[in-house]
Amino acid sequence: MVRQARGSGRTAIAGTSAAERDTGIARGDDTVDAQLNRRLGPADLRAVPEARRALRELLRGWGKPGRSETAELLTSELVTNALVHTDDEAVLTATVSPAGLRVEVRDSVPGRPRPTVPAADDGTHGRGLVLVQSLADAWGVRAQGAGKVVWFELAAGAA
């Protein structure tokens, strides 16, 4: 099933309850991971807080204290980068299991982003990938079609 999520493009949902359909989250049973899939409209920065809310719902009760907040921060950085640095839509996928979380943001720009230390007078601009590099257990970039996927992973039990 596919539906239009408020202000954020199409959200794919499979095998969910009515409450889960409202959040765009597919919950699995004990053998299947829970997953969030969200299509993000071009340059629609309203999608950033909506992605954080959807991820927060997906991660309710997951991991040690502070892990879901870290996941929200890192997800918002990847989503913001994809929307600010491309002129096309992006796709957010978050998969959570008892062991950990993997978040991927796919966009249509082939360039490989690199963490850079911003200048002191740059305000808050340019720190996103440095945060991802510092706080994620693993992260990376892989080419996919004409674009790329930027991803990170967090272990559920890490402090």
SVG drawing of the C-alpha trace seen along z (x, -y; Angstrom):
<svg xmlns="http://www.w3.org/2000/svg" viewBox="-7 -34 45 49">
<polyline fill="none" stroke="black" stroke-width="0.4" points="0.0,0.0 1.2,-3.5 -0.2,-6.8 0.6,-10.5 2.2,-11.5 1.6,-15.1 4.2,-17.3 6.7,-14.6 5.9,-12.7 4.9,-9.1 5.4,-6.6 5.5,-2.9 3.8,-0.7 3.3,3.0 1.3,5.2 0.6,2.6 -2.2,1.6 -4.2,-1.6 -2.1,-3.3 1.1,-2.2 -0.1,-3.4 -0.6,-6.8 3.1,-7.0 4.5,-5.3 6.0,-2.4 6.0,1.3 6.3,3.4 7.5,6.9 6.9,9.9 9.7,11.4 11.5,12.7 11.2,9.6 12.7,6.1 10.5,3.0 11.1,0.5 10.3,-3.1 10.2,-4.1 9.6,-7.7 9.9,-9.6 11.0,-13.2 9.9,-15.9 12.5,-18.1 13.8,-20.9 10.9,-20.3 12.7,-21.0 9.3,-20.4 10.3,-16.7 13.1,-17.0 11.0,-17.2 8.5,-14.8 11.2,-12.3 12.4,-12.7 8.9,-12.1 8.4,-9.0 11.8,-7.7 11.0,-8.4 7.8,-6.3 9.7,-3.5 12.3,-3.5 9.9,-3.7 11.3,-1.3 14.4,-0.5 18.0,-0.6 19.7,-2.1 18.7,-5.6 19.9,-8.2 20.2,-6.0 17.0,-7.1 17.9,-10.7 21.2,-10.2 19.4,-8.3 17.0,-11.3 19.9,-13.8 21.9,-11.8 18.8,-11.1 17.9,-14.8 21.5,-15.6 21.3,-13.1 17.8,-14.1 18.8,-17.8 21.9,-17.2 19.9,-15.3 17.3,-18.0 19.6,-21.0 22.3,-19.7 20.0,-18.2 17.2,-19.4 15.4,-16.1 13.5,-13.9 15.2,-11.7 14.2,-8.4 14.6,-7.7 14.8,-4.1 15.3,-3.1 15.4,0.6 15.4,1.5 16.1,4.8 16.9,5.9 20.6,5.7 20.6,2.2 19.4,-0.4 20.4,-1.2 19.3,-4.5 19.8,-5.2 19.1,-8.3 19.1,-7.9 19.3,-10.8 20.0,-11.4 23.3,-13.2 26.4,-11.1 28.9,-13.2 30.4,-11.6 30.0,-13.8 32.9,-14.2 33.0,-15.4 34.8,-18.7 35.6,-20.8 33.7,-24.1 35.3,-27.5 34.6,-29.2 32.4,-31.9 30.3,-29.3 27.6,-29.1 26.1,-25.7 26.6,-25.0 28.9,-22.1 28.8,-20.0 26.3,-17.2 28.7,-14.6 31.2,-15.3 28.4,-14.5 27.5,-11.4 31.2,-10.3 31.5,-11.1 28.3,-9.5 27.5,-6.6 28.9,-3.1 29.4,-2.8 28.6,-5.1 29.4,-5.3 28.4,-6.3 27.7,-3.9 26.9,-4.6 23.4,-3.6 22.2,-4.1 22.7,-7.7 22.9,-8.8 24.1,-7.6 23.0,-6.3 24.4,-7.8 23.9,-5.5 24.7,-5.0 24.3,-2.3 23.8,-2.3 24.0,0.7 21.0,1.0 23.1,1.7 26.0,-0.7 26.3,-3.6"/>
</svg>
